[in-house]
Every structure is written in structure tokens, then in C-alpha cells.
């Protein structure tokens, strides 16, 4: 079937945009651009199912991302979208699920939300309140309850691909050697290359933060749970997904290996079993490792390539790619419109 081609009311062909990167950031940006009337082609070395996005646990929460003010704004927009998508979870992979975020050790007891600078995010979460003692797992002294989007990432990525195709967008599975190469024939290129931006831009400020997960048969856990100190290398979280219970995790800066470490996996299960003893006996289904594309701050800005072509960078989202994806995609559209019109 021939792909749709966006055109104006006068029959003119719409400008073409090339999006580099086929993960959640690239695909969501491509969808927003295509649905705004641009002709969009995505160029990606890896299929969406083989990206770090597919490995992500899927809990929407601003995590390991700066600057906070922008991250909150982008996250709030994504919260709106994922809440709407939760009306069709089998199609979109998005669900609103109740859960507990444990307080950090030594955190002051209060009722204004966890004290880590994300006040507007917590204010927007449905049902945020102090957890009662009977709502906490064993070993957890205090925490907060809320509903948050929990996204089944493989399903969501396929949903984005279908939505992009319906809007006339195309996906090309091939690497690109430069942004100039990607921009050939396009009025603008959107760089959503994630960790690949380290070489493609090049931007040496982009570094991997390795995350390892263990997937086990769910012994009956229905709510998500997280217990993580800010910046900690080792965390504990339990995320019930339709394909199994996701146990995490790690955040090892500068680690490039994508091979699961058996000792790390054993430690992850042990940490989660402190709160949910039944997971220690659960059958292991899979091990996963992903490399978060971290940067001191997200780069979401426009510039001109040497030939004058507009380039909008959208990378460096750390551990919050899915959480900020829709908000960042809206910002990409705004920048493209401003730069291409100018």
C-alpha cells in the first residue's frame, strides 16, 4: 500500500522532516510532526524493539533528568497523553496503576509530597497522599501513594509505529553517518539519536547509564513500588507488567556493557525480596540491560547545519525518556514551525 503524503489545501506537498532515531523520543516526535501535517521519515539504525526504550520498565516518573523545571513541564504534558491512552491499554500499552514511592532514609515526614524538587509533578498525580501503614510492604517505613502511568513499552512502541504510518510517516532501517546525510531532501532534521548523539553530533557530554532488570513470573503483585535514593547506583523497584513482574534495578554511569551480570541480577532480586519476599521464589523469565542516554542537561534546541538546514536536537533524556516523550515532542514541533517558517 502506498504511503500517504501530507499536502496543503491547495494541493502543495508539505515540507519533509527527517527524524533520526527510532526509540520512544524519535517516534513520539515523528508522530507529532506527521499529525501536524509534515511529511516525516524516520531513519534509525535499530528497530524500535531493539532500542533502550524497549527495555525500559515503563513507570512514568522524572528520573535522572535535568533541568528539573523543563522536565516537569514535559512530564506533565506526557501525563495528560498517557492518561488518555490508558483508555485502551491493549492497544497503547498505557495503564494508570496505583503504587507506592518509599521515602528516602532520613527524609522528613510531611504532607507536601516527596521533597526532591518535583512539586508540580506530585501535585498533578492522581490520588497522591501519604500511604497508610497497611498499604506499605514489609520493611518500608513510610511512603507516598499515587496513580501513575505504567507503560508496556514493546506494545507502546508498536502503537507509535502504527500511528506514524497512519499519518503518512515512513521508517527506514539504516544507519546515518552524519546529520547532513540525514537532512538530504528535507527542510529540517530532528536529532533524536540518544546515546548515538555522542558520535553523530558529536557530543562527548552524552554518557551511558547502564540499567539492568530481571523479569519474573508475577506471584500476585498488582501495584508498583519504588525505593530509590536520588543518584543511587542500586535501587529497588517492582513493576507489574502484563508480560511479568519487572524487578530493578541499577544505574551505573559510564558502563557500556549490554550483557546481564548474574551477580547483579541476584542482588536485584534480593533487594526487591526485602519488600516482597515472594519474588525470591518466582521463576525468572528474562534478564534485560539497557543504556540510558544521559547528559548533564537535555539538549532540546534548534540550530543550523553548515548548509543552512534546520536541525532540532532532542536527546540526553537519561532515565526519563518515556516520561517526557510527549512534552518534548510538542517542543520539537514548536521549534520546527518557528525555524522552518523563519
N, C-alpha and C positions, 0 to 999 in steps of 0.2 A: 504494500500500500504506500502510495506517495505521501511524504510528509507534508503537513500543512505549511503554508508560508504566510506570515503576517503581512498585511498590507493596509494602507490607509484608505480613507473613504473615497479618495479619488483613484484608487487602484494602484497607487505607487507602492513599490516594495519597501518594507520597513528596514531601517538600518540593522546590520548584523553585528552581534556581540559574540565574542569568543570567551567562554569561561574555562579557565584551566583548573582542573581538579574535580574528581568525581565523588568526593566524600559528602558528608552532610552539609558542610558550608558551601561547597560548589554547587550541589544540586539544588539546595534551597534558594541560592542566589539566582540560579538559572531559571527556576520556576517563576520566581517573582518577576524577573525581566521578561520572560516569554509571555506571561499573562498580562504584562503591561503593553504588549504589542511589538516587542523587538523580536527579530529573528535570532535565535540563540543556538549556538553549537557548543557542546561541552567536549573538551579534549582532556583525556585522562589516561595516564599510564596504567592505572589499576582499575579494574571493575569495582563498582561500589561495594560489592560483597567482600572484596579483598582489602578494603581500606581500614584504617584505625576506627572509623566511625562504626563499622560493623561489629567491632569487638567491644565497644563501649557498653557499660552496664545499663545506661539509659535513664538514670534518675536526673530530672531537670533540677539543677541547683548550681548557682555560681560558684565554681570551684577552680582554684589555681588560675585565676584570670585577673588581669589589670588592664585599664584603670577601673576601679570599683564603680564610679558614677556611671560611666558608659555601660559597663557590664550589667548593672541593674536595669538601666533603661532598655537595653537589648533583651534582657531576660524577661522583663515584664511583657514586652510585645510577644515573645515566644510563648509565654504562659497563656496569653489570650488565644493564640493559634492552637496550641496543643490541647487546651481545654475544649475548643470547638471540635478538633479532630477526635477527641475521646468519645464522641457520639457514635463513632464507627470503628471500634478498636480492631476488629478482624481485618478491616481494610487498611487502616492507617498505622496500626501498631501502638497508638497512643491510648493510655488509660490514666484516669485520675485515681491514685491509690493512697490510702491513709498510711502513715508511718510515723516513726519517732526519730528525731535527731537528738542524740545524747549530748548533754552539756560537757564541755571540756573540763578536765580535772581542775578544781580550784576556781571555776567560773562563779561569779557572784549570782546568787539566786535572785531573780527579778521577773517581772511580767511584761517587759517591753520587747521581748524577742531576744534571740541569741546575740551576744554582744560582739559582733565582728564586722560592723560597718555596713551591713546589708539591710538596714531597717525598712526601706521601701519594699524590698523583696518579701520580707516576712509579713509586712502589712497586707500584701496582696494575696498571700497563700490562703486558700480556703480553710477555715476552721483552725487557724493557728492558736494554740493555747498550751499552757503547762500540762504535761502528762501527769495523770494520777498514778499513784504507786502501783495499782493493779494493772496499769497499762504498760508498765516497763518490764523488759525481760530481766531475768536474774542477773545480778552483777551490775546493773545500770542504776545509779543513784538518782538521777534526775534527767529530764529532757523535755523536748517540745513535740507536740503532736500537730500534724497538718496533713492536708491532702496536697500531693504534688504530682505532676505528670511523670509517669514511668513508661518509657518508650521502648518497645521491642524493636531494636534497631534494624535487623535484617528486613522485617516487614515494612518499616517506615521508609527505608531506602528504596525498596521496590515501589512503594507508593509514590515517592518523589519522581522516580523514573517514569512511571505511568502518567503522572500529572504533567511532567515536562513534555512527553510525547504528545499528549492531548492538546497542548498549547503550541505544537508545531516545532518543538525543540529536537535536536539530534544529539547523539553521543558518539564520539569517535574514540575508540580504544587504541591510543598510541601515545608515546612519549613526545615531548617537545624539548628542543634544545635551548630555546630562548623565548622570551616574551614577544620579541619581534616576529619570530616564526609563527607563534600562535595568533598574532594580530593580523596576519596576512589576509586581506579581503574584508576585514572588519573595521568598524569605526571605533571600536573600543575593545579592550581585553580586560577581563576581570580575573585577577590572580588569586585563586583560592587553593594554592598548591600545598598548603600546610607545611609539613616538615621539608617538603621539596623546595620551598622558597629559599632554604639555606644555600642551595646551589643555583637555582633558577634566577634569583634576583640579581646578584647573590646577597644574602643577608645572614652573616655569621651569628647574629643575635638569636636566631632560631635554634633551639636545642630540644632534644627528645627528653621527655619524662616518661620512663617506662612504667607501664601498669600491667600487673598480672592478675588474672581472675581464675577462679575454679567454679565450674558448673556442676551441681549435684542434683540428684533427684530430690524434689521438694518433699520434705517429710510433713508438710502441713502448714508452712509459714505463709500467711496471707498478706502481711504488711511489710513494708520496707523498714530498714533500721540502719542508722549510720552512727559510728562513734569514731570521730577523727579529730585530732588536733591540727590546727592550721599549720601547713608546711611539713607535716609529719611524713616520714618515708613509709611507715607502715600504718595502715588504717584497718578498720573493721566495718564492713557493711554487708547487708543481706538484702537482696533484691529479688522478689518473686516474679519471674517471667513465665510466660506460657511454656517455654521450652525447658524450664528447670529453674533451680534456685541459684542465683549468681552470688558468689562469695568473693569478697575483696578485702583489701587489695594492697597495692604498692604504688609508690610514686618516687621512682629512682631517677634523679636528674643525671643527664649525660649518659645513660645506659642505652646502647643501641641494639642489644640482642632481642630477637623476637622469639627465642626458644624458651618455653616454660622451664623453670627451675624446680625440680621436685622438692627440694628443701623449702623453697619459698612457698610452694603450694601447700605443703604440710603445715607451715606456720600460719598461712591464711585460714585454713580450716580450724586450726587450734584457736586462733583469735575469735573467730565467729562462734565457735562452740562454747566460749565463755558466757555468751549471752543466749545461745540457742543450742543446748547440749545435744539435741537430736541430730544436728548436722554432722557430728563426728562419726555417726554410723551410716550416713547417707551415701549411696553409691555415686561415685564420681563419673560424670558423663563426658566432661571435656575440660581442657586447660586452654586458656587464651592469654595472649600477650599483645599489647598494643603500645605504640609510641605516640604519646600526646605531643602535639606541636607547640611547644612553649616559647614564649618571648617575654621580655620584661614588660611590654605592653602590647596589646593587639595593634596590628597595623591595619587600619581601615581608613584609607585616604586615596586621593587621586593625584596622579602626576602624568607628565607627558613622556612618552618614549622618544628616543633621539629623532625619529621620523615624524614626530608630532602626534602620533596616535595616542588616544586617551588610554591610560592604564589605571584601573582601580584595584588597589591591593586590599585583600580581605583574608588575613592569615594571622597565626600566632595566638589561637584561642585556648591553648593549654588544655585543661580538663573540662572545659565548659562549652565545647563546640555545639552539641545539640541544644544546650540551654539557651545560647544566644543566637542560634542559627537564623530564626525568622527576623529578629530585630536587626541583625547585621545585613540580612538580605534587603530589608527595606532601605537601609542606609546606602547600600550599593546602588539601588535603583535611583535614589535621590542624587547621588554623586554622578551617575551616568547621565541622567537627564540634565544636570547642571553643566557638565563638561561637554557633552555632545552638542547641546543647544548653543553653548558658548563658542 
